[in-house]
Amino acid sequence: MRKLFFFAFVVSLGGFLFGFDAGIISGVMSYAGPQFNLSDWQTGWVVSSPSLVAMFAMVIAGRLSNFFGRIRILKIAALLYTLSALLSTFSISFEMLYLARMLGGLAFGAALVLVPTYIAEISTAKNRGKLVSVQQLNIVLGFFAAFLSNYYFNEAYASGNHVFLTELNIWRWMLGVEVIPAVVYLTILFFVPKSPRWLFSNQKNTVAKEVLIRIHGFEIAKQESITILKRISNDKLNTKAKLKDLWKPSLKFVLTIGLVLGILQQITGINAVYFYATSIFKQTGIGTNAAFFSGVLLSFTTVVFTIIAMFLIDKIGRRPLLLVGMAGISLSLLLCAYGFYQATYELSVKDVMQLKHENKINLEQFAGKVFQKDTAFKNEMKTALSSQVYALNEGAILEVATNINAKLVLIGILGFIACFAFSLGPVMWVMLSELYPNRYRGLAIGVIGFVNGFVSWLVQQIFPWELSKFGSAFSFFVFGIIAFVGFFILLKLLPETKGRSLEQIEADLIN
């Protein structure tokens, strides 16, 4: 069991890098965005461009791994992670920054598909759910490490104790740290064996049996070998799976479930919160430093509830976790919407004088004026100061102007994160690794990953524009209603796969 967990943990460090990149960019854009004077759409593009590339990588990686093996493709992904981190750090333009991040998108697109596939193929029915969830644990650990790193860099810069950190280079230091885990991941992948199911399907039976014995011991390896070979024989895996095969009547039900899960995981706004966490917390008026610290609290909450999910997923099952989680997600998002809806914005003369900026005289005309909507307030500020100057000082301006129940919004966001962390986060990938026959697994997860990636990209791309155009209350309300509808869809469709082998699931849901 120790070796099994070790291999699962090592492989899923690709998820750690995805989480680290996603968490890092949240803080990076607070400095890089104003420095490059990016519009809402350009900001969205820098943040979302990796997800756009990732959805194509998800489709290609599954097919490539069928020919070259899961581990070999993951090594290439680790190398791309490293190059992406280096090039992002030394970006000299908006274009160079998003192109460098696209390399990272190729990497985590491949990793998000291949990691759960590989772990499912080395696991037994008893521990598969827990082990596949290790990927989600590593993703959230990556978020936590990134938010913590950003927080310390921001604190060091704000305190003025480190002369090498300036307003112009702090975001480069934030990005540069990612090189370290990327190199570590590439190195330790050389200690991970190839997938035994992949080896069997490529007529490398002797090596496959040796790997199974190395992972599970002789007795379990013997039983697993018999089960796998029997299924391969029945499925005639030597016949190449085609994209059109996924729409066969026998696969229609499990494909529908996978697509619903893939869409719901992203369309409820999880990556809007993760990728723009610092910006979202600024909207509550708590200030820039507190916004960075709130990101650490957010990511720590994710880690705690992901660990809880790992202990529960093989005990109470996938379906209960998803249904309870979806209900909690909807309620939490609607609570956030209510909190932002109640907010008002007002600058007093004293507030204006406290602002540390030479253009504050332009704000004196707004002293005593109450704004009921965040969009109206921010538009007036941008007109008075210019968009770039406002972006550089947004945290300080909102801190003195915002009248909001910040604790209510914080409870809503943390509730959303917690519910996602024990439901849609880990359970979706577990179920995708279980629902499809060996012959179609890589292809099916790739297609659903493509859809998942497209929705993720869309949410990330439009979120800055959505906040600017419609405001925080409307944005969270939309996410909450989508989650509410999603709960009833899952209530009707979702099967339970707990405690059944991959072959039993196939027999029950397909044959």
C-alpha positions in Angstrom: 0.0 0.0 0.0 2.9 2.4 0.7 4.3 2.0 -2.8 0.9 2.4 -4.3 0.3 5.6 -2.4 3.8 6.8 -3.3 3.4 6.3 -7.0 -0.1 7.9 -6.9 1.3 10.9 -5.0 4.3 11.4 -7.3 2.3 11.2 -10.5 -0.3 13.6 -9.2 2.3 16.3 -8.5 1.3 17.4 -12.0 -1.9 18.5 -10.3 0.2 20.4 -7.7 1.8 22.4 -10.6 -1.6 23.2 -12.0 -2.8 24.4 -8.7 0.4 26.4 -8.1 0.1 28.1 -11.5 -3.5 29.0 -10.9 -2.9 30.3 -7.4 0.2 32.3 -8.4 -1.5 34.2 -11.3 -4.1 35.5 -8.8 -1.5 37.6 -7.1 0.6 38.2 -10.2 -2.1 40.1 -12.0 -2.4 42.6 -9.2 1.0 43.9 -10.3 1.5 42.7 -13.9 -1.9 43.9 -15.1 -1.4 47.5 -14.2 2.2 47.4 -15.3 1.2 46.3 -18.8 -1.9 48.5 -18.6 -4.1 45.5 -19.5 -7.8 45.8 -20.4 -10.4 43.5 -18.8 -10.2 41.2 -21.9 -6.4 41.2 -21.9 -6.4 40.4 -18.2 -8.8 37.5 -18.9 -6.7 36.3 -21.7 -3.5 36.1 -19.7 -5.3 34.2 -17.0 -7.4 32.0 -19.2 -5.0 31.2 -22.1 -3.5 28.1 -20.5 -7.0 26.6 -20.1 -7.7 27.2 -23.8 -4.6 25.3 -24.8 -5.2 22.7 -22.1 -8.6 21.6 -23.6 -6.8 20.6 -26.8 -4.0 18.9 -24.9 -6.5 16.8 -23.0 -7.8 15.3 -26.2 -4.4 14.7 -27.7 -2.7 13.5 -24.5 -5.2 10.6 -24.0 -4.6 9.3 -27.5 -0.8 9.8 -27.4 -0.6 8.0 -24.0 -2.3 5.0 -25.6 0.7 4.7 -28.0 3.6 6.0 -25.9 2.4 5.3 -22.3 1.1 7.5 -19.6 4.4 8.2 -17.8 6.3 9.2 -21.0 3.8 11.9 -21.8 3.8 13.1 -18.2 7.6 13.6 -18.4 7.1 15.8 -21.5 4.4 17.7 -19.6 6.9 18.3 -16.7 9.4 19.7 -19.1 6.8 22.1 -20.6 5.9 23.2 -17.0 9.6 24.2 -16.5 9.9 26.1 -19.7 6.6 27.9 -19.1 7.7 29.1 -15.7 11.0 30.4 -17.0 9.6 32.2 -20.0 6.7 33.7 -17.9 9.2 35.1 -15.4 11.2 36.9 -18.0 8.3 38.1 -20.1 8.8 41.6 -21.5 5.3 42.1 -23.0 1.7 41.0 -22.8 2.1 38.7 -25.8 5.2 37.0 -24.4 3.5 36.4 -21.1 0.4 34.7 -22.4 2.4 32.6 -25.0 4.6 31.4 -22.2 1.6 30.5 -20.1 0.2 28.6 -23.0 3.1 26.2 -22.7 2.0 25.5 -19.2 -1.5 24.9 -20.5 -0.2 22.1 -22.7 1.4 20.6 -19.6 -1.5 20.7 -17.1 -4.0 19.7 -19.8 -2.1 16.5 -20.3 -1.6 16.0 -16.6 -5.2 16.5 -15.6 -6.3 13.7 -18.0 -3.4 11.2 -17.6 -2.9 11.4 -13.8 -6.4 10.0 -12.8 -6.2 7.5 -15.7 -2.8 6.2 -14.5 -3.9 6.1 -10.8 -7.1 4.2 -11.7 -5.1 1.7 -13.6 -2.7 0.9 -10.8 -5.4 0.9 -8.0 -7.8 -1.8 -6.8 -11.5 -1.2 -6.3 -11.1 -0.9 -2.6 -8.8 2.1 -2.7 -9.3 3.6 -6.1 -11.5 6.5 -5.0 -9.1 7.6 -2.3 -6.0 7.3 -4.6 -7.5 9.2 -7.6 -8.5 11.9 -5.1 -4.8 12.4 -4.4 -4.6 14.4 -7.6 -7.2 16.8 -6.3 -5.3 17.0 -3.0 -2.1 17.9 -4.8 -4.0 20.5 -6.8 -5.3 22.2 -3.7 -1.8 21.9 -2.0 -0.5 23.7 -5.1 -3.1 26.5 -4.5 -2.1 26.7 -0.9 1.6 26.9 -1.6 1.0 29.5 -4.3 -1.2 31.8 -2.2 1.3 31.4 0.7 4.2 32.3 -1.6 2.3 35.3 -3.0 1.4 36.5 0.5 5.0 36.5 1.7 6.3 38.2 -1.4 3.6 40.9 -1.0 4.3 41.3 2.7 8.0 41.6 2.0 7.4 44.2 -0.7 4.9 46.2 1.4 7.2 46.2 4.4 10.2 47.5 2.4 12.6 45.2 4.1 13.8 43.5 0.8 15.5 45.9 -1.5 15.4 43.5 -4.5 11.5 43.6 -4.5 10.0 46.5 -6.4 6.6 47.2 -7.9 8.0 46.4 -11.3 9.5 43.0 -10.5 7.6 41.5 -7.6 5.3 39.5 -10.0 8.4 38.0 -11.7 9.6 36.6 -8.4 6.1 35.2 -7.8 6.2 33.4 -11.2 9.9 32.3 -10.9 9.3 30.2 -7.8 7.3 27.8 -10.0 10.5 26.5 -11.6 11.4 24.6 -8.4 8.4 22.2 -8.2 8.5 21.8 -12.0 12.1 20.5 -11.9 11.3 18.3 -8.9 8.3 16.7 -10.7 10.4 16.0 -13.9 13.1 14.3 -11.8 10.9 12.0 -9.6 8.8 10.8 -12.5 11.8 8.6 -13.5 11.1 6.5 -10.4 7.5 5.7 -11.4 6.6 2.4 -13.3 4.5 2.3 -16.4 0.8 1.5 -16.1 0.2 -2.3 -15.9 -3.1 -2.0 -17.8 -1.3 -0.1 -20.5 1.5 -2.7 -20.6 -1.0 -5.6 -20.8 -2.9 -3.8 -23.7 0.4 -3.5 -25.5 1.3 -7.2 -25.2 4.0 -6.6 -22.6 2.5 -9.1 -20.1 5.7 -10.1 -18.3 6.6 -6.5 -17.5 3.0 -5.7 -16.5 3.0 -8.6 -14.0 6.3 -7.4 -12.5 4.8 -4.0 -12.1 1.7 -5.3 -10.4 3.8 -7.4 -8.0 6.0 -4.4 -7.2 2.9 -2.4 -6.4 0.6 -4.8 -4.7 2.5 -8.0 -3.8 2.2 -11.4 -5.4 -1.4 -12.5 -4.4 -3.2 -9.3 -5.3 -1.1 -9.0 -8.5 -2.1 -12.5 -9.5 -5.8 -11.7 -9.2 -5.5 -8.3 -10.8 -3.7 -9.8 -13.8 -6.4 -12.4 -14.4 -9.2 -9.7 -14.2 -7.3 -7.3 -16.5 -6.4 -9.9 -19.1 -10.0 -11.2 -19.2 -11.4 -7.8 -19.8 -8.8 -7.1 -22.5 -9.6 -10.3 -24.2 -13.4 -9.6 -24.1 -12.9 -6.0 -25.4 -10.4 -6.9 -28.1 -8.3 -3.9 -27.2 -6.2 -4.4 -30.2 -9.0 -2.7 -32.2 -8.4 1.1 -32.2 -11.1 3.2 -30.5 -12.5 6.0 -32.6 -14.1 9.2 -31.6 -17.4 8.3 -33.1 -17.5 5.2 -31.0 -18.2 7.3 -27.9 -21.7 8.1 -29.3 -22.6 4.4 -29.4 -26.0 3.7 -27.6 -24.1 1.5 -25.1 -21.9 4.5 -24.1 -24.5 7.2 -24.3 -25.5 7.1 -20.6 -21.9 7.2 -19.2 -20.8 9.9 -21.7 -23.8 12.0 -20.6 -22.8 11.7 -17.0 -19.2 12.6 -17.7 -20.2 15.7 -19.8 -22.6 16.9 -17.1 -19.9 16.5 -14.4 -17.2 18.1 -16.6 -19.4 21.2 -17.3 -20.7 21.6 -13.8 -17.3 21.5 -12.2 -16.3 24.7 -14.1 -19.5 26.6 -14.9 -20.2 27.0 -11.2 -17.3 29.4 -11.1 -14.5 27.6 -9.2 -11.7 28.9 -11.4 -13.2 32.4 -11.3 -12.7 32.3 -7.5 -9.3 30.6 -7.6 -7.7 32.6 -10.5 -9.1 36.0 -9.3 -9.2 35.4 -5.6 -7.0 38.4 -4.7 -9.2 40.7 -6.9 -12.4 39.3 -5.4 -11.3 39.8 -1.9 -10.3 43.4 -2.7 -13.9 44.0 -3.7 -14.9 43.5 -0.1 -12.8 46.5 0.9 -10.4 44.6 3.2 -7.3 46.0 1.5 -4.6 44.5 -0.6 -2.5 42.9 2.2 -5.6 41.3 3.8 -6.8 40.2 0.3 -3.5 38.3 -0.2 -3.9 36.7 3.3 -7.5 35.7 2.6 -6.2 33.8 -0.4 -4.1 31.7 2.0 -7.2 31.1 4.2 -9.2 30.1 1.1 -6.5 27.6 -0.1 -6.1 26.2 3.4 -9.8 25.5 3.6 -9.6 23.7 0.2 -6.8 21.4 1.6 -8.7 20.5 4.7 -12.0 19.6 2.9 -10.2 17.7 0.1 -8.5 15.5 2.8 -12.0 14.9 4.3 -13.3 13.9 0.9 -10.4 11.4 0.5 -11.5 9.7 3.8 -15.2 9.7 2.9 -15.3 8.9 -0.8 -14.7 5.1 -0.5 -16.9 4.9 2.7 -20.1 6.9 1.9 -19.8 6.9 -1.8 -19.5 9.3 -4.8 -23.2 10.2 -5.1 -23.8 11.5 -1.6 -20.7 13.7 -1.6 -21.7 15.2 -5.0 -25.3 15.9 -4.0 -24.5 17.4 -0.6 -21.7 19.4 -2.2 -23.8 20.8 -5.0 -26.5 22.0 -2.6 -23.8 23.7 -0.4 -22.2 25.3 -3.4 -25.5 26.8 -4.5 -26.3 28.2 -1.1 -22.8 29.6 -0.6 -22.7 31.4 -3.9 -26.1 32.9 -3.3 -24.9 34.1 0.1 -22.0 35.8 -1.6 -24.4 37.5 -4.1 -26.5 38.8 -1.2 -23.5 40.2 0.6 -22.3 42.1 -2.4 -25.9 43.2 -3.2 -26.2 44.9 0.2 -22.9 46.8 -0.2 -22.6 50.6 -0.6 -19.6 52.8 -1.6 -18.8 56.3 -0.3 -15.7 58.4 0.0 -15.4 61.0 2.7 -13.0 63.9 2.6 -11.0 62.2 5.3 -10.8 59.0 3.2 -9.6 60.9 0.2 -6.8 62.6 2.2 -5.7 59.2 3.5 -5.0 57.9 0.0 -1.3 57.9 -0.9 -1.5 59.1 -4.5 -0.8 62.4 -6.2 -4.1 62.2 -8.2 -6.3 62.0 -5.0 -7.3 65.6 -5.6 -9.4 64.3 -8.5 -11.5 62.3 -6.1 -12.5 65.1 -3.8 -15.6 65.8 -6.0 -17.0 62.4 -4.9 -16.7 63.1 -1.2 -20.0 62.3 0.5 -21.6 60.7 -2.6 -23.1 57.3 -2.0 -23.0 54.6 -4.7 -25.4 51.7 -4.5 -23.5 49.5 -7.1 -19.9 48.6 -7.3 -19.8 49.1 -11.1 -21.0 52.7 -10.9 -18.4 53.5 -8.2 -15.5 51.9 -10.1 -16.4 53.5 -13.4 -16.4 57.0 -11.8 -13.0 56.2 -10.2 -11.6 55.1 -13.5 -12.9 58.2 -15.2 -11.3 60.5 -12.6 -8.0 58.7 -12.2 -7.6 56.6 -15.5 -8.0 52.8 -15.6 -4.3 52.2 -15.0 -4.0 54.4 -11.9 -7.2 53.0 -10.5 -5.9 49.4 -11.0 -2.7 50.2 -9.1 -4.7 51.7 -6.2 -7.9 49.7 -6.2 -7.2 47.9 -2.9 -6.6 51.1 -1.0 -9.6 53.0 -2.6 -12.1 50.1 -2.0 -10.7 49.7 1.6 -11.8 53.2 2.6 -14.9 53.4 0.4 -16.7 50.1 0.8 -19.4 49.5 3.4 -20.1 45.8 3.3 -20.6 42.8 5.5 -17.2 41.4 4.6 -17.6 38.4 7.0 -20.8 37.3 5.2 -19.0 37.3 1.8 -16.0 35.5 3.3 -18.3 32.8 4.8 -20.0 32.4 1.4 -16.7 32.1 -0.5 -15.1 29.7 2.1 -18.4 27.7 2.1 -18.3 27.4 -1.7 -14.6 26.4 -1.6 -15.3 23.8 1.1 -18.3 22.2 -0.6 -16.4 22.1 -3.9 -13.4 20.5 -2.3 -15.3 17.5 -1.0 -17.5 17.1 -4.1 -17.0 18.3 -7.6 -13.3 18.8 -7.1 -12.1 15.3 -6.4 -15.2 13.2 -7.2 -15.6 14.2 -10.8 -12.1 12.9 -11.7 -12.7 9.7 -9.7 -15.9 9.0 -11.6 -14.3 9.8 -15.0 -11.6 7.3 -14.2 -14.2 4.6 -13.4 -17.1 5.1 -15.9 -15.5 4.0 -19.1 -14.1 0.7 -20.5 -10.4 0.3 -20.8 -10.6 0.6 -24.5 -12.3 4.0 -24.4 -11.0 5.4 -21.2 -8.2 7.6 -22.5 -10.4 8.9 -25.4 -13.5 9.5 -23.3 -11.7 11.4 -20.5 -9.9 13.4 -23.2 -13.1 14.5 -24.8 -14.8 15.4 -21.5 -11.6 17.1 -20.4 -11.8 19.2 -23.6 -15.3 20.3 -22.7 -14.2 20.9 -19.1 -11.3 23.0 -20.3 -13.4 25.0 -22.7 -15.9 25.9 -19.9 -13.0 26.7 -17.6 -11.4 29.0 -20.2 -14.8 30.7 -20.9 -15.4 31.5 -17.2 -11.9 32.8 -16.7 -12.0 34.9 -19.8 -15.2 36.7 -19.2 -15.1 37.0 -15.4 -13.1 40.3 -15.3 -15.4 41.8 -17.9 -18.4 40.4 -16.1 -17.3 42.0 -12.8 -16.7 45.3 -14.6 -19.9 45.3 -16.5 -22.5 43.7 -14.1 -20.8 43.7 -10.7 -19.9 41.1 -8.1 -23.5 40.5 -6.9 -24.8 39.6 -10.3 -21.8 37.4 -11.1 -22.1 35.3 -8.0 -25.9 35.1 -8.4 -25.5 33.5 -11.8 -23.1 31.0 -10.5 -25.4 30.1 -7.6 -28.4 29.6 -9.9 -26.4 27.3 -12.2 -25.3 25.2 -9.2 -29.0 25.0 -8.0 -30.1 23.6 -11.4 -27.1 21.3 -11.5 -28.1 19.7 -8.2 -31.4 18.5 -9.6 -29.7 17.2 -12.8 -27.3 15.1 -10.7 -30.1 13.9 -8.5 -31.7 12.4 -11.5 -28.7 11.0 -13.4 -25.9 10.2 -11.0 -25.1 6.5 -10.3 -23.0 5.1 -7.5 -19.7 3.4 -8.4 -18.3 2.9 -4.8 -16.6 -0.5 -4.1 -17.0 -1.9 -7.6 -14.1 -2.9 -9.9 -13.7 -1.1 -13.2 -14.9 -4.3 -14.9 -18.1 -4.5 -12.7 -18.9 -0.9 -13.4 -18.6 -1.5 -17.1 -20.9 -4.6 -16.9 -23.5 -2.6 -14.9 -23.6 0.7 -16.8 -22.7 -0.3 -20.3 -23.3 -4.0 -21.1 
